[in-house]
Structures are given as C-alpha cells and as structure tokens.
Amino acid sequence: MITAKLTGHIWATRKADLLNGYKLMQAEIIGGGTDTGKKIIVVDIISAGIGDRVVVTTGSSARRMLGNDDMPVDAVVVGIIDEDCDFE
C-alpha cells in the first residue's frame, strides 16, 4: 500500500466497459521513497475528494477490492488518512 494525495478528477469519454460506474482520479504519491511525486490514476470506491490524503492499494489486491480479477485496474483508494501516526 502507498499513501497519496488526490489532485484531480479523470474524465474518460471512452473506457473499458468494466470501468463504467467507477470514479477515476489522479493522485500524487506522498509516501516517501523514490516514487514520491509520481502521479498515478486510481479508482475511488470510498468517495474521497480532491485534496484528501489517502491509502492506495495496487496490483491484484486493487482488483480484488473491486471483486473482479479481470478489471483493467492497478490502483484503488481504500482509505482516507485523518492524521499521521508516528509508530517509532
């Protein structure tokens, strides 16, 4: 899982039929490491909004969140971050 900030909506006039009904958003990775700043497209299934910091799952775990391993999806928003915790 990664942390990201939602930066915008993605509108697609044409997309795979399996994606109909899903909200697509642009997110910027904020979790640190070499991917920080990278922008990705995510499926939002929890009604997050622009500016929210979110938890994103990727790969086959993302498709399982949608209930279909055949979905052409690689990233899904699974949580909204209310506050950061320091576990050290």
N, C-alpha and C positions, 0 to 999 in steps of 0.2 A: 504494500500500500504506500501511497505517496500523499503529501499534502500539497494543496494548490489553492490559488485564488481565482474565482470565476471573473472573467474580464469581459465577456460579451456573449450575445446570442448568435447562433449559427442558423441561418435560414437556407433551406435547400429546396429549390423548386422541383427538383427530381432527386429521388433517393431510392435505395432498395426497398421493396415492399415491406420487408421485415422491420424496417425502421419507422414505418408510419405510426404516428401516435406518440413517439418519443421526442423529448425536448433535447436538442443538441446545444451545447455551449462551448465557448472557448475558455480554456483555463491556463494559467501560468503556474508552473511548478515553483513552490517556495520552500520545499523541504530540505534544502541544502544539498551538498554534493555537486557533482558535475552537471546534473540536469537542471539546476536552479536557473530560472529564467526561460526555460524551454516552454513553448506553447503547444498545447495538445487540445484535441476535441474530445469532449466527454458526453456521455448520456446522463442526464439528470433525472433520477427517478424519485427524488425526495423533495422536489420543489424548492431548491436553493435559488438564490438570486445573485445578480451581478454584485461583486464586492465581497461576497461571502468567502471565508476560508473553509475549505472542505477536505475531506478524506476521500481519496480516489483509489479504487481497486482496478487492476489491469489484467489483461490476458484472459485465460479461461475462467478465472474467478469472476471477472466482469460479466462474461456471457452467462454464467450460472446465476448471477443476480437477476438477469432478465428471463431466466427459465428456459433458455434455448441455446444450446452449444453451437448452433448453426448461424447465429446472429453475426453480421459483419461489424462487430464492436470490439474495441480493445480497451476502453476505459469507461468506468461508471462511477458517479458520485454516490457514496454510501453513507456519508455523514457530514454534518456541519460542525465546525470547530467553534465552540463557545469561548474557550480560553485555553492557552497553552499551559501544560504542567511540566515542571522540572522534576524528573524522577531520580536525579543524581543525589 
